C-alpha cells in the first residue's frame, strides 16, 4: 500500500518510544505509512504497543462512520476522513497495527528508511550518541533525519547526523491528533527541497504544516505560550489576582465564551493544568535562569512551592470531566467547566 | 426609578464624552441608573448623544424579545435580560435616553452625584486639573471618584481628588457590553468598603467585576495581552514566521477552532486588528522605551513602518464581514474567517 501523498515518503522510523514518539508513530501509521518504532528498551516497546492499542480505542470511540463532510467536531482534527464508506474504522485500526514494527535493532530499523523522527530524551549527550548511531547504520544517503526536540535546536546536533543538508526539526504538540500542528524548522544548511518535502510529509500525516523560517527556541507555539503563561503567573505571584480571575478576564475579553462547550475553552491556568504544572514550573525556572529574569524565576518557584510539591500536577492527558486530580484547578469538573464561571 | 442593585448607587456622573466615556454612560443608563455626562465641549456632548442613539439601534437589532433564558448568543453579554415580557426593547431604549443628561456645567453635574467615572484624555495635567475641579464642586463627602485610565495609576492622581479613601480605578474595555469586564483597582489608601461598593456597582451595570488587589500597570487583561502580542510580533519582526501562520498555530493549539463561528475566533494578529494597529504599535514602542527592551521597541517600529504609515490600521469597532479597510489582514472577509483557514 502507498499513501499517494504529497511527499512520496512511505517508510518512516520513529526513534524513542516515549510519550511523543508513541503518538508520532501512531499518527504516521494510521495515515497509511509503514512505521518502525526503535527503542533501546524492550519494555518501552511493549508499553508503546499497549498505548497504541489504547489510543486506537479512543479513535474508534470518536469516529463517526457517517462523517463524510469532515465536520464531526468530536473527531480529532488529525483523524478526520480516515474511515469512509469503503473502509470502516475497525479496518483502519487493524491495518494501522499491522503497519507498525517494534524493534531494538538499529540496523533493521534503518533499512530502506526514508524519514527518521527522533524522539529521544532532551539530553544533549543522548541526542548526540543517537544520531551517531543512526548515521552509522543508515545505508541510504537520501534518508531525511528530523528531530522532535522541544528545547534544543537542529544546529546543536547537525555535526552528529552525517547529513547536514537532510537534517531539520519536525516538531509536534502533545495530543498530535487534536492539536495537529507540525512545526518544520531547518537549520541554516538544510536543503530547501528537503524542507519542502518534510512540509509535504506533514500534510501526508494529516498535520497543518508551519514553516519556521529561522531557528527559534520554542518554535512558534511555545514562543507564544511561555511569555503568556509567565505574564499570567506574574499576576498571581505578585498578589495582584487569582488564577480563576485571570482565566475569566481572558475568556471574556477574547470572546472565549463563544466556544461550543465550556470544556474546550482555553485560558492561561486551564492550559497550565493541561500541559502539566511541573513542566510549566520547570520551563519558567529554566528560562528565568537563562535570561536572568527575576520575575520568571519567581514564577517558576511559586508554581513549584504552591502546586508541584503538594502533588497538584494538573490534568495533562486526562479527562477533566472524570479524573480525580489536583492542579491549579480541582478535578473532576473544575470550576471553569461550570456554566456560571463567566457570570 | 431605582435599580434595586447591590451597591445602592443610583446617580452617576461620567466625566469626558470620548469613546470610552460614551460607552460607560450608555451602559450605566441602560441598566437603570441616572446618568449625567459632563464635558468641556458642547460639540463633544452632541456627538455623544448621537452615538448613544446609534448604539441603542444596535441594541435593538441584537435584542431578542424571546430571550428569557439569557442564552441569545447574538446579544451582548452586558445587555442580556434588559428587555423582558413586561418591558419591550423599545421601552428600554426610550427610558435609557430619558435617564441621560448632557452638560458642560460641573456644578450641576456634581449635584447629588454618588459616583464619578472619569474618562478624560490620558494626559497627566488634564487628569490632575479635572480632579481638582470636580473636587471643588463636589458637595457630598460620600461621593466616590473612579478613574477609567488605561495607562496611569490611581496613586498618580490621588492628591488632586480631595478624597483619598474614596478614590480608585474602575476600568472598562472598549466594547463594554461585549467584553463586559470591570477591573476594580484601589490604591493603598482606598477604603476596603469603597472597593467592595464599586465591585457591587460593577455588577449593577451588568459587568463581571475583577478585584485587582494591588496597583498594576495594565490591570489584568492588558498585563496578559501586551507580552502575548509582543511575542507574536517578535516572530514576524525577526523573520521567523508570518502573521497568518502565528494566528493559525495559536488557534489550533489552543482549541480555537471549537468556536461556534469563525468570526469570533481570537488570535494575536486578529486581536491587533481589533484593538487597532496604531494603538498596539504605540504601546509596544512606549513600553519598549520604558523597559529598555530592544525587541519590543523593534516590534513597535515594525508595525509602524509596515502597517500604520501605509494606512493599514485594522478594523477596530467595524464589521469584518462588511467594512473595507486594511490592517494586518484585508477586510471585508479576512482570510481568518474562511473555513479553510485552519486546514
Interface residues (C-beta under 8 A of the other chain):
Chain A: X73 X77 X173 X178 X179 X180 X181 X183 X208 X210 X211 X212 X213 X214 X216 X220 X221 X223 X224 X225 X226 X227 X228 X230 X231 X232 X234 X235 X238 X239 X240 X241 X245 X246 X248 X249 X250 X252 X253 X254 X255 X256 X257 X258 X259 X260 X261 X264 X265 X266 X268 X271 X342 X343
Chain B: X73 X77 X173 X178 X179 X180 X181 X183 X208 X210 X211 X212 X213 X214 X216 X220 X221 X223 X224 X225 X226 X227 X228 X230 X231 X232 X234 X235 X238 X239 X240 X241 X245 X246 X248 X249 X250 X252 X253 X254 X255 X256 X257 X258 X259 X260 X261 X264 X265 X266 X268 X271 X342 X343
